[in-house]
Amino acid sequence: MDSITRSAIVTGGAGGIGRVVSERLAAAGHRVVIADASAEAAEQVAASLPTPNGDHRIAAGDLTNPETNRAAVDAARELGILSVVVNGVGISPKDEGHKRPFFDISPDEWDLVMGVNVKAPLLMVQEAFRHMPSDGTGSIVNILSIVSKLGTGGLPGAPFPPYLPSSAAYAASKGALQNLTATLSRELSGFGIRVNGVAPGFVQTQMTGGVPSAETEQMIGQVPMARFAQPSEIADAIEFLISDKASYITGASLDVNGGMITC
């Protein structure tokens, strides 16, 4: 880490992956803003982070609201040079852990998923990019999903693969976010800011914790490495993309799925 005090924002920073990413950034010397819908959870994460360069902050509230994103950026600017944004905010509604069929997705739920998973990351980037360095050290990483390219599976009980418990709304939102990531990488290239995505497969987090055990076995059975990823393994990929070792990588989606999708 250089001698400059740098800050970072992690949206969904109180979640399973977001918490680990925040820990990595803090350990590397960033002062971190935990942006999350839950103030209590965000406070717990912020209080648990290492503080080599000072304390951390939270920005709690609805991330589909520009004001929440603006508050997060303002907090980050007070902490140091805003160099990193990791958009980890996301929701995946299910029916007691089971996939919700497309015909049961209400208009309100569709709008909610698209708002949290696509609109919120866009709003954060809109607020943040003007305050990020233009010397190539600014990096934005959006957390995508295996469904960004694969789509989700068939209806519950479908006899064909893949089996994916996420709904059509979630899959469509992550596909849109992947497309947005590609576009932003080009639009922000002139600002010296790199934009990439990390697309996890099945990760051992609260989002997958509600899936019934029989279906969990079915999910793992599709993965060549025969296990869920740990949040730390997703954080490894993010840590690489924001590092100097990825200085010529922008517009990429790094798949971390245990071989379920291959090149």
Kinemage of the C-alpha trace (Angstrom):
@kinemage 1
@onewidth
@group {chain A} dominant
@subgroup {mainchain}
@vectorlist {calphas} color= white
{ca met a 1} P 0.000 0.000 0.000
{ca asp a 2} L 1.325 3.463 -0.819
{ca ser a 3} L 1.606 6.304 1.670
{ca ile a 4} L -1.556 7.978 0.368
{ca thr a 5} L -4.647 7.356 2.462
{ca arg a 6} L -7.146 5.706 0.174
{ca ser a 7} L -10.788 4.933 0.745
{ca ala a 8} L -13.174 2.357 -0.652
{ca ile a 9} L -16.919 1.784 -0.775
{ca val a 10} L -18.468 -1.670 -0.556
{ca thr a 11} L -22.186 -1.801 -1.277
{ca gly a 12} L -23.905 -4.716 0.379
{ca gly a 13} L -20.907 -4.548 2.670
{ca ala a 14} L -22.669 -6.309 5.533
{ca gly a 15} L -23.402 -9.396 3.425
{ca gly a 16} L -21.413 -12.605 3.290
{ca ile a 17} L -19.137 -11.613 0.417
{ca gly a 18} L -19.231 -7.890 1.191
{ca arg a 19} L -17.968 -8.416 4.730
{ca val a 20} L -14.931 -10.392 3.556
{ca val a 21} L -14.169 -7.882 0.798
{ca ser a 22} L -14.361 -5.059 3.346
{ca glu a 23} L -11.930 -6.925 5.605
{ca arg a 24} L -9.462 -7.358 2.748
{ca leu a 25} L -9.640 -3.695 1.780
{ca ala a 26} L -9.195 -2.556 5.371
{ca ala a 27} L -6.257 -4.895 5.908
{ca ala a 28} L -4.618 -3.440 2.796
{ca gly a 29} L -4.894 0.051 4.289
{ca his a 30} L -8.099 1.372 2.777
{ca arg a 31} L -10.539 3.174 4.990
{ca val a 32} L -13.833 1.574 4.099
{ca val a 33} L -17.410 2.813 3.840
{ca ile a 34} L -19.875 -0.022 4.427
{ca ala a 35} L -22.968 0.852 2.389
{ca asp a 36} L -25.878 -1.374 3.326
{ca ala a 37} L -29.605 -1.301 3.923
{ca ser a 38} L -29.101 -2.382 7.543
{ca ala a 39} L -27.448 0.215 9.760
{ca glu a 40} L -27.000 -2.293 12.580
{ca ala a 41} L -25.279 -4.876 10.380
{ca ala a 42} L -23.118 -2.222 8.722
{ca glu a 43} L -22.029 -0.899 12.118
{ca gln a 44} L -21.052 -4.390 13.231
{ca val a 45} L -18.887 -4.901 10.152
{ca ala a 46} L -17.272 -1.470 10.377
{ca ala a 47} L -16.456 -2.007 14.051
{ca ser a 48} L -14.831 -5.365 13.305
{ca leu a 49} L -12.480 -4.157 10.568
{ca pro a 50} L -8.749 -3.665 11.111
{ca thr a 51} L -7.763 -0.002 11.343
{ca pro a 52} L -4.157 0.439 10.130
{ca asn a 53} L -5.012 3.847 8.661
{ca gly a 54} L -7.964 4.932 10.802
{ca asp a 55} L -11.587 4.207 11.420
{ca his a 56} L -14.230 3.232 8.914
{ca arg a 57} L -17.711 4.580 8.198
{ca ile a 58} L -21.140 3.361 7.200
{ca ala a 59} L -23.780 4.668 4.816
{ca ala a 60} L -27.039 2.980 5.703
{ca gly a 61} L -30.192 3.199 3.656
{ca asp a 62} L -31.877 2.363 0.390
{ca leu a 63} L -29.145 2.118 -2.255
{ca thr a 64} L -31.707 2.652 -5.011
{ca asn a 65} L -31.940 6.200 -3.638
{ca pro a 66} L -29.303 8.621 -4.988
{ca glu a 67} L -29.057 10.263 -1.559
{ca thr a 68} L -27.757 7.085 0.078
{ca asn a 69} L -25.112 6.705 -2.612
{ca arg a 70} L -24.158 10.369 -2.313
{ca ala a 71} L -23.762 9.986 1.442
{ca ala a 72} L -21.472 6.997 0.916
{ca val a 73} L -19.298 8.902 -1.545
{ca asp a 74} L -19.129 11.948 0.730
{ca ala a 75} L -18.045 9.727 3.623
{ca ala a 76} L -15.384 8.054 1.475
{ca arg a 77} L -13.991 11.411 0.356
{ca glu a 78} L -13.663 12.476 3.988
{ca leu a 79} L -11.678 9.313 4.706
{ca gly a 80} L -9.204 9.565 1.822
{ca ile a 81} L -8.870 9.309 -1.945
{ca leu a 82} L -11.763 7.215 -3.224
{ca ser a 83} L -9.943 4.558 -5.218
{ca val a 84} L -12.161 1.473 -5.068
{ca val a 85} L -15.875 0.759 -5.412
{ca val a 86} L -17.152 -2.794 -5.045
{ca asn a 87} L -20.827 -3.177 -5.881
{ca gly a 88} L -21.918 -6.239 -3.942
{ca val a 89} L -25.490 -5.221 -3.193
{ca gly a 90} L -27.992 -7.766 -4.456
{ca ile a 91} L -31.162 -9.693 -3.661
{ca ser a 92} L -32.536 -13.012 -4.923
{ca pro a 93} L -36.129 -13.609 -3.729
{ca lys a 94} L -37.221 -17.244 -3.433
{ca asp a 95} L -40.197 -19.268 -2.211
{ca glu a 96} L -38.906 -20.770 1.065
{ca gly a 97} L -35.591 -21.518 -0.618
{ca his a 98} L -37.166 -22.799 -3.836
{ca lys a 99} L -37.039 -21.148 -7.224
{ca arg a 100} L -39.952 -18.813 -7.922
{ca pro a 101} L -41.416 -19.537 -11.405
{ca phe a 102} L -41.441 -16.663 -13.857
{ca phe a 103} L -45.245 -16.556 -13.855
{ca asp a 104} L -45.311 -15.918 -10.101
{ca ile a 105} L -43.006 -12.894 -10.234
{ca ser a 106} L -45.083 -9.815 -9.492
{ca pro a 107} L -44.413 -6.493 -11.212
{ca asp a 108} L -43.387 -5.039 -7.848
{ca glu a 109} L -40.884 -7.832 -7.215
{ca trp a 110} L -39.435 -7.448 -10.724
{ca asp a 111} L -38.959 -3.734 -10.152
{ca leu a 112} L -37.417 -4.355 -6.730
{ca val a 113} L -34.871 -6.869 -8.036
{ca met a 114} L -33.942 -4.685 -10.977
{ca gly a 115} L -33.682 -1.674 -8.680
{ca val a 116} L -31.390 -3.277 -6.123
{ca asn a 117} L -29.289 -5.360 -8.535
{ca val a 118} L -28.910 -2.931 -11.448
{ca lys a 119} L -30.078 0.571 -10.575
{ca ala a 120} L -28.212 0.727 -7.262
{ca pro a 121} L -24.793 -0.129 -8.783
{ca leu a 122} L -25.376 2.405 -11.553
{ca leu a 123} L -26.259 5.137 -9.062
{ca met a 124} L -23.142 4.393 -7.026
{ca val a 125} L -20.880 4.628 -10.070
{ca gln a 126} L -22.586 7.848 -11.161
{ca glu a 127} L -21.826 9.401 -7.784
{ca ala a 128} L -18.337 7.948 -7.343
{ca phe a 129} L -16.498 8.254 -10.643
{ca arg a 130} L -16.056 12.045 -10.552
{ca his a 131} L -14.102 11.724 -7.320
{ca met a 132} L -11.889 8.786 -8.265
{ca pro a 133} L -8.264 9.196 -9.368
{ca ser a 134} L -7.524 9.331 -13.089
{ca asp a 135} L -4.026 7.838 -12.844
{ca gly a 136} L -5.114 4.236 -13.340
{ca thr a 137} L -5.458 3.428 -9.639
{ca gly a 138} L -9.249 3.789 -9.637
{ca ser a 139} L -11.072 0.471 -9.862
{ca ile a 140} L -14.733 -0.549 -9.843
{ca val a 141} L -15.791 -4.178 -9.445
{ca asn a 142} L -19.380 -5.330 -9.832
{ca ile a 143} L -20.375 -8.692 -8.375
{ca leu a 144} L -22.178 -10.527 -11.149
{ca ser a 145} L -23.317 -14.163 -11.121
{ca ile a 146} L -23.030 -17.412 -12.993
{ca val a 147} L -26.532 -16.637 -14.290
{ca ser a 148} L -25.241 -13.437 -15.966
{ca lys a 149} L -24.338 -15.563 -18.998
{ca leu a 150} L -26.007 -18.899 -18.300
{ca gly a 151} L -29.449 -17.672 -17.351
{ca thr a 152} L -31.369 -19.603 -14.740
{ca gly a 153} L -32.737 -23.128 -15.128
{ca gly a 154} L -36.137 -24.540 -15.938
{ca leu a 155} L -39.232 -24.580 -13.786
{ca pro a 156} L -39.028 -26.275 -10.376
{ca gly a 157} L -38.689 -30.032 -10.911
{ca ala a 158} L -37.451 -29.699 -14.501
{ca pro a 159} L -35.724 -32.940 -15.636
{ca phe a 160} L -32.940 -31.158 -17.486
{ca pro a 161} L -29.947 -29.126 -16.264
{ca pro a 162} L -28.909 -26.674 -15.063
{ca tyr a 163} L -30.569 -26.530 -11.680
{ca leu a 164} L -30.403 -22.964 -10.384
{ca pro a 165} L -32.741 -21.764 -7.607
{ca ser a 166} L -32.619 -18.123 -8.683
{ca ser a 167} L -35.572 -16.604 -10.488
{ca ala a 168} L -35.870 -15.104 -13.943
{ca ala a 169} L -35.840 -11.639 -12.350
{ca tyr a 170} L -32.492 -12.303 -10.671
{ca ala a 171} L -30.979 -13.786 -13.825
{ca ala a 172} L -32.168 -10.886 -15.964
{ca ser a 173} L -30.824 -8.358 -13.457
{ca lys a 174} L -27.380 -9.962 -13.364
{ca gly a 175} L -27.304 -10.180 -17.168
{ca ala a 176} L -28.098 -6.471 -17.282
{ca leu a 177} L -25.370 -5.749 -14.732
{ca gln a 178} L -22.818 -7.665 -16.795
{ca asn a 179} L -23.770 -5.641 -19.868
{ca leu a 180} L -23.592 -2.442 -17.816
{ca thr a 181} L -20.134 -3.436 -16.579
{ca ala a 182} L -18.901 -3.805 -20.153
{ca thr a 183} L -20.354 -0.447 -21.160
{ca leu a 184} L -18.993 1.383 -18.114
{ca ser a 185} L -15.526 -0.022 -18.763
{ca arg a 186} L -15.526 1.789 -22.100
{ca glu a 187} L -17.170 4.994 -20.935
{ca leu a 188} L -14.814 5.312 -17.962
{ca ser a 189} L -11.639 4.361 -19.816
{ca gly a 190} L -10.991 8.019 -20.581
{ca phe a 191} L -11.166 8.781 -16.860
{ca gly a 192} L -8.464 6.240 -16.078
{ca ile a 193} L -10.909 4.046 -14.136
{ca arg a 194} L -11.065 0.305 -14.680
{ca val a 195} L -14.409 -1.514 -14.434
{ca asn a 196} L -14.651 -5.283 -14.116
{ca gly a 197} L -16.970 -7.959 -12.811
{ca val a 198} L -16.631 -11.105 -10.747
{ca ala a 199} L -19.219 -13.783 -11.516
{ca pro a 200} L -19.543 -16.311 -8.684
{ca gly a 201} L -21.241 -19.659 -8.954
{ca phe a 202} L -22.663 -21.155 -5.781
{ca val a 203} L -21.240 -19.457 -2.685
{ca gln a 204} L -21.742 -20.463 0.942
{ca thr a 205} L -23.600 -17.355 2.119
{ca gln a 206} L -26.928 -16.451 3.683
{ca met a 207} L -28.390 -16.177 0.170
{ca thr a 208} L -27.850 -19.912 -0.429
{ca gly a 209} L -28.360 -20.931 3.194
{ca gly a 210} L -32.133 -21.070 2.850
{ca val a 211} L -32.084 -23.626 0.029
{ca pro a 212} L -33.320 -27.063 1.202
{ca ser a 213} L -30.562 -29.648 1.712
{ca ala a 214} L -31.779 -31.978 -1.046
{ca glu a 215} L -31.650 -29.137 -3.518
{ca thr a 216} L -28.268 -28.074 -2.203
{ca glu a 217} L -26.950 -31.531 -3.090
{ca gln a 218} L -28.445 -31.152 -6.560
{ca met a 219} L -26.712 -27.798 -6.958
{ca ile a 220} L -23.315 -29.124 -5.876
{ca gly a 221} L -23.735 -32.165 -8.115
{ca gln a 222} L -23.483 -29.874 -11.142
{ca val a 223} L -20.133 -28.404 -10.080
{ca pro a 224} L -16.949 -30.202 -11.239
{ca met a 225} L -15.162 -29.136 -8.039
{ca ala a 226} L -18.105 -30.604 -6.081
{ca arg a 227} L -18.489 -27.875 -3.453
{ca phe a 228} L -19.681 -24.355 -2.809
{ca ala a 229} L -17.202 -21.498 -2.967
{ca gln a 230} L -16.299 -19.701 0.227
{ca pro a 231} L -16.762 -15.899 0.320
{ca ser a 232} L -12.988 -15.578 0.726
{ca glu a 233} L -12.502 -17.173 -2.710
{ca ile a 234} L -14.711 -14.533 -4.304
{ca ala a 235} L -12.810 -11.857 -2.376
{ca asp a 236} L -9.550 -13.252 -3.813
{ca ala a 237} L -10.774 -12.523 -7.337
{ca ile a 238} L -11.946 -9.037 -6.390
{ca glu a 239} L -8.665 -8.324 -4.620
{ca phe a 240} L -6.789 -9.248 -7.799
{ca leu a 241} L -8.932 -7.043 -10.033
{ca ile a 242} L -8.430 -3.947 -7.875
{ca ser a 243} L -4.688 -4.525 -7.609
{ca asp a 244} L -1.857 -3.227 -9.784
{ca lys a 245} L -1.492 -6.770 -11.133
{ca ala a 246} L -4.704 -6.179 -13.095
{ca ser a 247} L -3.637 -2.770 -14.423
{ca tyr a 248} L -4.420 -3.718 -18.047
{ca ile a 249} L -7.684 -5.529 -17.317
{ca thr a 250} L -10.962 -3.701 -17.805
{ca gly a 251} L -14.331 -4.810 -19.106
{ca ala a 252} L -13.668 -8.383 -17.982
{ca ser a 253} L -15.892 -10.832 -16.133
{ca leu a 254} L -13.865 -13.214 -13.983
{ca asp a 255} L -15.787 -16.461 -13.525
{ca val a 256} L -15.405 -18.111 -10.112
{ca asn a 257} L -17.715 -21.100 -10.361
{ca gly a 258} L -15.741 -24.286 -9.734
{ca gly a 259} L -15.861 -25.239 -13.400
{ca met a 260} L -19.643 -25.154 -13.848
{ca ile a 261} L -19.101 -22.801 -16.788
{ca thr a 262} L -15.838 -23.129 -18.687
{ca cys a 263} L -14.223 -21.097 -21.428
